[in-house]
Amino acid sequence: MSSIDPSIPIQPKLNDVNDNLPKQGEDPNNSTISSKASSFYEEIVKKNPFFAAGGGLMILGSALALARSGIKSASAFAYRQLLIDLEIPSKDKSYLWFLQWVGKYPNRSSRQLSVETSFQQHDNGSVTTNFQFVPGPGRHFIKYKGAYMLIRRERSGKMVDMTSGSPFETVTLTTLYRDRNLFKELLMEAKELATKQNEGKTVIYTSWGPEWRPFGQPKSKRLLNSVILDVNIAEKILQDVQEFMGNGDWYFDRGIPYRRGYLLHGPPGSGKTSFIQALAGHLDYNICILNLAEANLTDDRLNHLMNHIPERSILLLEDVDAAFNKREQTNDQGFNNSGVTFSGLLNALDGVTSSEETITFMTTNHPEKLDSAIMRPGRVDFKQYIGNATLYQMEKMFLKFYPNEFDKCSEFVDYCKSVDKDKHISTAQLQGIFVMNKNDCDGAIAMMKQVYK
């Protein structure tokens, strides 16, 4: 066995020394850290079965999720800073204005459309039907005054109007924040379009759930002199209405409710409703028709409707006797399963919650059936009988249909004078005779003799 001479120094291997020495320009401390990190990776990560089985994928997925969340937050921030939304709910008055406006707007891109059909049957039996295509539920684009706008029409599948059964809808307009002032201009343009279409016409409103909605197309205004009533009746009613309209301050100064009720009574076909329509046209007013015998009408809804009548409108309660007969002590309920009670009607007309600045017209064929409570001042302030055709009306109507036929008119009136006074003819029947003989006054006289045999 050889022995090692202790006097001879042991020389380490050159490679081992070089590996442990820091390289030129390298910090000895960094070299130590790198060595430890490499060792940690080898011992913990590479040899750990958890990381080997999918830990890397988990880390990658977490990183992607964080990146996605960051992108969404950044996009939401950018949306709030750059874009602006305007929501128009279906309950708002401008909703129908906007749909009508956008349906006629030329610079529109729409793939989903809805149809709005207007149907009108004329007195002569002819029918006029118009179709208008408006944007349906979905997304649409328009370019308005150089600005691009996104239109989203959405229909709720859960929220439904319980009175009408129709789902609630919203229209949302989206554009750049800098173009937000265009929203008001757009809505004003839509309003002017709707107003312009109704110029020279009378809009007929009917109740639709808790609100008033136009019924069909606006009707051309009827001239006041186109409805021929007996001597001075039309002038007397018109004078009273105009006096009421011009004395609002007088009512307010004396603490008197500013409202007025009119009752037109008489046989069917005497021109009561026609005169109200002509009066509304003369005053440039619209008409709100309310059917008291409607099955779904309640006291609360009646009060709500009468307190939310559209501006410049006459409230018309037709055939008020059909909803209520003479009141009895044990029966305060309306007929025809109506939910409106007699006391509810009285409170709506002049109760604590009744409306102000309203003109109410009621019509009836049987005033004797009405309770005295509804006839008192404050509910009915002006009563006028409008009866069957008088000789004055017959003469005026004849000359209206056959101008300058004065001799024939005298013959016509003389025959009517000779007829038994118990035989009556309504102005509606008389007009029907003239319409059937448009250009034949002799034929009208002959037909009149057949009626008055």
C-alpha positions in Angstrom: 0.0 0.0 0.0 1.4 3.3 -1.0 1.2 6.1 1.4 0.5 9.8 0.7 3.2 12.1 1.5 1.9 14.8 3.7 4.4 17.2 2.5 3.0 17.2 -1.0 -0.1 19.5 -1.4 -3.3 18.0 -2.9 -4.2 19.7 -6.2 -7.9 19.9 -7.0 -9.3 19.2 -10.4 -9.2 22.1 -12.7 -12.8 21.6 -13.9 -14.2 21.5 -10.4 -12.5 24.8 -9.6 -13.6 26.5 -12.7 -17.3 25.5 -12.1 -17.3 27.0 -8.7 -15.6 30.2 -9.6 -17.8 33.2 -10.8 -17.4 34.0 -14.4 -15.8 37.2 -15.5 -18.1 40.2 -14.9 -20.6 38.1 -12.9 -21.6 39.0 -9.3 -20.8 36.2 -6.9 -24.1 36.7 -5.0 -26.2 36.4 -8.2 -24.4 33.2 -9.1 -25.4 31.8 -5.8 -29.1 32.9 -6.2 -29.3 31.4 -9.7 -27.9 28.2 -8.4 -30.4 28.0 -5.6 -33.3 28.8 -8.0 -32.2 26.1 -10.3 -32.0 23.7 -7.4 -35.5 24.7 -6.3 -36.9 24.2 -9.7 -35.3 20.8 -9.9 -36.5 19.7 -6.5 -39.9 21.3 -6.1 -41.3 21.9 -9.6 -39.8 19.3 -11.8 -40.0 16.5 -9.4 -43.4 17.5 -7.9 -46.2 15.4 -9.4 -48.8 18.2 -8.9 -47.0 20.6 -11.2 -46.1 17.8 -13.5 -49.8 16.7 -13.8 -51.2 20.2 -14.8 -50.1 22.9 -12.6 -48.7 24.7 -15.6 -52.0 24.7 -17.3 -53.7 26.0 -14.2 -51.3 28.9 -14.0 -51.8 29.6 -17.7 -55.6 29.5 -17.3 -55.4 31.8 -14.4 -53.3 34.2 -16.3 -55.8 34.1 -19.3 -58.7 34.7 -16.9 -57.0 37.7 -15.4 -56.2 39.0 -18.8 -59.9 38.5 -20.0 -61.2 40.3 -16.9 -58.8 43.1 -17.5 -59.9 43.4 -21.1 -63.6 43.5 -20.1 -62.9 46.1 -17.4 -60.9 48.2 -19.9 -63.7 47.9 -22.6 -66.4 48.8 -20.0 -64.4 51.8 -19.0 -63.9 52.8 -22.6 -67.6 52.4 -23.3 -68.5 54.7 -20.4 -66.1 57.3 -21.5 -66.8 57.2 -25.3 -70.4 56.1 -25.7 -73.8 57.1 -24.3 -77.2 55.3 -24.2 -80.7 56.7 -24.3 -83.5 54.4 -23.2 -87.1 55.0 -24.4 -89.6 52.8 -22.6 -92.9 51.9 -24.2 -94.8 53.7 -21.5 -93.3 57.0 -22.6 -95.2 59.2 -25.0 -92.2 59.6 -27.3 -92.0 55.8 -27.9 -94.6 55.8 -30.6 -93.3 59.0 -32.0 -89.8 57.5 -32.4 -91.0 54.3 -34.0 -93.1 56.3 -36.5 -90.1 58.5 -37.3 -87.6 55.8 -37.7 -90.0 53.8 -39.8 -89.8 56.6 -42.4 -86.1 57.5 -41.9 -84.2 56.7 -45.2 -80.7 56.2 -43.8 -81.5 53.0 -41.9 -80.1 49.5 -41.9 -82.7 47.0 -40.6 -83.0 43.2 -41.0 -85.8 42.7 -38.4 -89.0 44.5 -39.2 -92.5 44.8 -37.6 -95.6 45.9 -39.4 -98.1 48.4 -38.2 -101.5 48.2 -40.0 -104.0 51.0 -40.0 -107.5 50.0 -41.0 -110.3 52.5 -41.7 -113.8 51.8 -42.9 -115.6 54.8 -44.5 -119.3 55.6 -44.3 -119.8 54.5 -47.9 -118.5 51.0 -47.0 -115.0 51.4 -48.6 -112.0 50.4 -46.7 -108.6 52.1 -46.5 -105.6 50.0 -45.3 -102.1 51.2 -44.8 -99.0 49.2 -43.8 -96.0 50.8 -42.2 -92.8 48.8 -41.5 -90.9 49.8 -38.4 -87.8 48.3 -36.8 -88.7 45.1 -34.9 -87.0 43.6 -31.9 -83.2 43.4 -32.6 -80.4 45.7 -33.7 -80.5 48.4 -36.3 -78.2 51.2 -37.5 -79.0 54.7 -38.6 -76.8 57.7 -39.7 -78.3 60.9 -38.3 -76.7 64.2 -39.1 -73.3 62.5 -39.7 -73.4 60.5 -36.5 -73.9 56.7 -36.4 -76.4 55.3 -33.9 -77.2 51.8 -32.8 -80.8 51.1 -32.1 -81.7 48.2 -29.9 -85.4 47.3 -29.6 -86.0 44.8 -26.9 -89.2 43.1 -25.8 -89.5 41.8 -22.2 -90.5 38.2 -22.0 -91.4 38.4 -18.3 -92.9 41.9 -17.7 -96.4 42.2 -19.2 -99.0 44.9 -18.9 -101.7 43.1 -17.0 -104.5 45.4 -18.4 -103.6 45.0 -22.1 -101.6 41.8 -22.1 -98.9 43.3 -24.2 -95.2 42.9 -23.2 -93.2 45.9 -22.1 -90.7 47.2 -24.7 -87.7 49.5 -24.7 -85.8 51.2 -27.4 -82.1 52.0 -26.6 -80.1 54.4 -28.8 -76.3 54.3 -28.5 -73.9 56.8 -30.1 -70.6 58.6 -29.3 -70.7 60.8 -26.2 -69.7 63.8 -28.2 -73.0 63.4 -30.2 -75.3 63.2 -27.2 -77.0 66.5 -28.1 -78.4 64.8 -31.2 -80.8 62.8 -29.0 -82.9 65.8 -28.2 -82.9 67.0 -31.8 -84.0 63.5 -33.0 -86.9 63.4 -30.5 -88.1 66.9 -31.4 -88.0 65.9 -35.1 -90.1 62.8 -34.3 -92.6 64.9 -32.3 -92.9 67.5 -35.2 -93.5 64.7 -37.7 -96.3 63.3 -35.5 -97.8 66.7 -35.0 -97.6 67.6 -38.7 -99.4 64.4 -39.6 -102.2 65.4 -37.3 -102.5 69.0 -38.6 -106.1 69.7 -39.7 -107.2 66.4 -38.2 -108.9 65.2 -35.0 -107.2 62.4 -33.0 -109.6 60.0 -31.4 -108.2 58.4 -28.2 -109.5 55.3 -26.4 -108.4 53.8 -23.2 -105.7 51.1 -23.4 -105.1 49.8 -20.0 -104.1 52.7 -17.8 -103.3 55.1 -20.6 -104.9 56.8 -23.6 -103.8 55.7 -27.1 -104.8 56.9 -30.6 -107.6 54.8 -32.2 -106.9 54.3 -35.9 -105.8 57.1 -38.1 -106.6 60.8 -37.2 -109.9 61.9 -38.8 -110.2 65.0 -40.9 -111.6 67.9 -39.0 -115.3 68.2 -39.5 -116.6 71.7 -40.1 -119.0 73.0 -37.5 -121.6 74.0 -40.1 -121.6 70.5 -41.6 -123.7 69.4 -38.7 -127.1 71.1 -38.9 -128.9 71.4 -35.6 -132.1 73.2 -34.8 -132.1 77.0 -34.6 -129.3 78.5 -32.4 -128.4 75.2 -30.7 -124.9 74.9 -32.1 -124.2 78.6 -31.5 -125.4 78.4 -27.9 -123.2 75.4 -27.0 -120.2 76.9 -28.8 -120.6 80.2 -27.0 -120.7 78.5 -23.6 -117.6 76.4 -24.3 -115.6 79.4 -25.5 -116.7 81.4 -22.4 -115.6 78.6 -20.2 -112.2 78.3 -21.9 -111.5 82.0 -21.6 -112.3 82.4 -17.9 -109.8 80.1 -16.2 -108.6 82.9 -13.9 -112.2 83.6 -12.8 -112.6 80.0 -11.6 -109.2 79.9 -9.8 -109.7 83.3 -8.1 -113.0 82.1 -6.6 -111.8 78.6 -5.7 -114.2 76.9 -8.1 -113.1 73.7 -9.8 -112.2 74.6 -13.4 -114.2 72.0 -15.3 -117.5 71.9 -17.1 -119.9 69.1 -18.0 -122.3 69.0 -20.9 -125.2 66.6 -21.4 -126.6 66.2 -24.9 -129.8 64.1 -24.9 -132.3 63.1 -27.5 -133.3 60.2 -29.9 -130.7 58.1 -31.8 -129.4 59.6 -35.0 -130.1 63.2 -34.1 -126.4 64.3 -34.5 -125.2 64.4 -30.9 -121.9 62.7 -31.4 -121.4 64.3 -34.9 -121.7 67.7 -33.3 -119.2 66.9 -30.6 -116.7 65.8 -33.3 -117.3 69.0 -35.3 -117.0 71.1 -32.1 -113.6 69.5 -31.3 -112.4 70.2 -34.8 -113.6 73.8 -34.6 -111.7 74.3 -31.3 -108.7 72.4 -32.5 -109.2 69.8 -29.8 -109.0 66.0 -29.8 -111.5 63.5 -28.4 -111.1 60.9 -25.7 -113.9 58.3 -25.8 -114.5 56.3 -22.6 -116.9 53.4 -22.5 -118.3 53.2 -18.9 -119.7 49.7 -19.6 -116.3 48.2 -20.3 -115.8 45.0 -18.3 -112.2 45.8 -17.2 -112.9 49.4 -16.1 -112.7 50.0 -12.4 -113.2 53.0 -10.2 -109.4 53.5 -9.8 -108.7 53.1 -13.5 -111.6 55.5 -14.3 -110.2 58.1 -12.0 -106.7 57.6 -13.3 -107.8 58.0 -17.0 -109.9 61.1 -16.3 -106.9 62.7 -14.5 -104.5 61.9 -17.4 -106.4 63.1 -20.4 -104.2 64.3 -23.2 -103.8 68.0 -23.6 -106.4 69.9 -25.6 -108.9 67.0 -25.5 -112.6 66.7 -24.9 -113.7 63.7 -22.7 -116.7 61.9 -24.3 -118.9 59.5 -22.3 -121.3 58.1 -24.8 -124.6 56.5 -23.8 -124.1 57.1 -20.1 -127.5 55.6 -19.5 -126.3 52.2 -20.8 -123.9 51.9 -17.9 -126.1 53.0 -15.1 -129.8 53.0 -14.6 -131.6 54.9 -11.8 -129.7 54.2 -8.6 -131.3 52.0 -6.0 -130.5 51.8 -2.3 -129.2 48.2 -2.7 -127.5 48.3 -6.0 -124.6 50.7 -6.6 -123.0 48.5 -9.3 -123.0 49.3 -13.0 -124.6 47.0 -15.6 -122.9 44.7 -18.1 -120.4 43.4 -15.5 -118.7 46.8 -15.4 -116.3 47.3 -12.5 -117.3 51.0 -12.2 -119.7 51.9 -9.4 -122.2 54.8 -9.5 -120.4 56.5 -6.6 -117.1 55.9 -8.4 -118.4 57.8 -11.4 -119.7 60.7 -9.3 -116.3 60.9 -7.5 -114.4 60.9 -10.8 -116.6 63.7 -12.1 -116.3 66.1 -9.2 -114.7 64.4 -6.2 -111.6 65.3 -4.3 -109.4 63.5 -6.9 -111.3 64.6 -10.0 -109.4 66.3 -12.8 -109.2 70.0 -13.5 -109.3 72.0 -16.7 -111.5 69.4 -18.4 -114.5 69.6 -20.8 -116.7 66.6 -20.4 -119.5 65.7 -22.8 -122.1 63.0 -22.0 -124.7 61.7 -24.4 -127.8 59.7 -23.7 -130.9 58.6 -25.5 -132.9 58.2 -22.3 -132.2 61.1 -19.8 -135.1 59.8 -17.7 -133.0 56.8 -16.7 -130.3 59.0 -15.2 -130.2 59.5 -11.5 -130.7 63.1 -10.3 -127.3 62.9 -8.5 -125.4 62.9 -11.9 -127.5 65.8 -13.2 -126.6 68.3 -10.6 -124.3 71.3 -11.3 -120.7 70.5 -11.1 -121.3 67.2 -12.9 -123.7 68.4 -15.6 -123.6 72.2 -16.0 -125.2 72.5 -19.4 -128.1 70.3 -20.7 -129.3 70.4 -24.3 -132.0 68.5 -26.1 -131.2 67.5 -29.7 -134.2 66.0 -31.3 -135.4 64.6 -34.7 -135.2 66.7 -37.8 -137.3 69.9 -37.7 -138.5 71.8 -40.8 -135.6 74.2 -40.3 -133.1 71.3 -40.5 -134.8 69.7 -43.4 -134.6 72.9 -45.4 -131.0 73.5 -44.6 -129.9 70.0 -45.3 -131.8 69.9 -48.6 -130.0 73.1 -49.8 -126.7 71.7 -48.6 -127.0 68.7 -50.8 -128.8 70.4 -53.7 -127.6 74.1 -53.9 -129.7 76.5 -55.8 -132.7 74.1 -56.0 -134.9 76.6 -54.2 -138.2 75.6 -55.9 -137.6 71.9 -55.2 -136.7 72.8 -51.7 -140.0 74.5 -51.2 -141.8 71.5 -52.6 -139.9 69.3 -50.2 -140.6 71.4 -47.1 -144.3 71.9 -48.0 -144.8 68.1 -48.2 -143.0 67.7 -44.9 -145.4 70.3 -43.3 -148.4 68.3 -44.4 -147.2 65.1 -42.8 -148.7 63.9 -39.5 -146.6 65.5 -36.7 -146.4 62.1 -34.9 -144.2 60.8 -37.7 -140.6 61.7 -37.1 -137.5 61.3 -39.1 -134.0 61.6 -37.7 -131.3 63.7 -39.4 -129.3 60.5 -39.9 -132.2 59.0 -41.9 -132.6 62.3 -43.8 -129.0 62.4 -44.7 -129.2 58.7 -45.9 -131.9 59.7 -48.3 -129.9 62.5 -49.7 -126.7 60.4 -50.0 -128.7 57.7 -52.0 -129.9 60.4 -54.4 -126.7 62.5 -54.7 -127.6 64.2 -58.0 -131.3 63.6 -58.1 -133.4 65.9 -55.9 -136.6 64.5 -57.4 -135.6 61.1 -56.4 -134.9 62.3 -52.8 -138.4 63.9 -52.7 -140.0 60.7 -54.0 -138.1 58.6 -51.4 -139.1 61.0 -48.7 -142.8 60.5 -49.6 -142.3 56.8 -49.4 -140.9 57.2 -45.8 -143.7 59.6 -44.8 -146.6 57.6 -46.1 
